[in-house]
């Protein structure tokens, strides 16, 4: 069916939410979205898209007498469609949204009630585009990967981290002991797993104090800085802030701790509260429950790319972006690496939009210069923060081990990420400290351009890791399925 024929099927209410001749959607007035849409049998794709645009902006199921000429200016507009690929493009006047830079408010519109509408059999937000005028309203990251690199004095490799395993059941002292083993083996970064809270067998306050002592001992012995990411997700605002303040008052050196928030289950309000209250702390967005929205086979929700872009907008310093098919989590290089590059780069090509994170005109000579510098992996926005939104760091976890570090780097295409290997270090036959050493040696081999098999000839820790993970490769795959 041609666009003209589609348009003729619309009723007057639906026509108010369609503008197939919309001039210059990128004029700065609109946030742009691309959805994959499968309409209900009662409607064609344009009728269904119009209903979605209405429900996700100013409208309801019937025209109302209370609308005004101004309110009609706030209508979302369907401006493009591809019937064969089931794609629709919708432009949202960004003045619809809370002017205080509120990501929760945006998502309430664009992936809120619309996901429950009877008019659709499937609706998934695949990509978004934010104009510079909208980026200006949002915080973006404050403490970044560049700041962590400076603190750790690590510039030419990924940040090497772990997740303490078992993920639950260790006492506070046992937990800190595993942290110490990883750090003393050469690792940089340790994180709480996403369910870590204030369990009776591992009181939060004791865990924090024990980790501080373990970190001090590891720093003294290795002569290198270390970082721990504490899960501050909680049942209420006051408890979350209490946990943050407990960590800050425990004597940690600035830069040696991060605040982890379970961004989807705790909510975007929690993410943005942490960013605004603690701009000098790395805000670590764990995406537990994301699969309910992002898995490719799920016809409803949003993509990993969309989730990651909104995390950067909200001010997360880093977010988990997936292992690109290398580890145990569902995902592909196209999906995960696209998401990683879009939050890491000053300008990134998404599924449908090229997103510039500049807050000045993208054709300005200074903006073009920043893109060029970023391409060559130079630090950017150090003394010119008004020109754009800072980077958000990809955090990579889920089924990786020292034998998979190089394959992931090659798929990723750069070294700007934090990897957090759990069992990949703790399952080493000689324990966590040796597992950490094997991870460090794997990274050294990559930097020197030597295969891990060759490097393992003179590095027993790596040799044992290769033997163990190669021998258990099939078992690991079965357990990860």
Buried (B, 14 or more C-beta within 10 A) or exposed (E): EEBEEBBEEBEEBBEBBBBBEBEEBEEEBBBBBBBBBBBBEEBBBBBBBBBBBBBBBBBEEEBEEEBEEEEEEBBBBBBBBEBEEBBBBBBBBBEBBEEEBBBBBBBBBBBBEBBEBEBBEBBBBBBBBBBBBBBBBBBBBBBBBBBBBBBBEBEEBBBBBBBBBEEBEBBBEBBBBBBBBBBBBBBBBBBBBBEBBBBEEBBBBBBBBBBBBBBBBBBEEBEBBBBBBBBBBBEEEEBBBBBBEBBBEBEBBEBBBBBBBBBBBBBBBBBBBBBEBBBEBBBBBBBBEBBEBBBEEEBBBBBBBBBBBBBBBBBBBBBBBBBBBBBBBBBBBEBBBBBBBBBBBBBBEBBBBEBBBBBBEBEEEEBBEBBEBBEEEEBBBEEEEEBBBBBBBBBBBBBBBBBBBBBBBEBBEBBBBBBBBBBBBBBBEBBBBBBBBBBBBBBBBBEEEEEBEEBBEEBBBBBBBBEBBEEBEEEBEEEEE
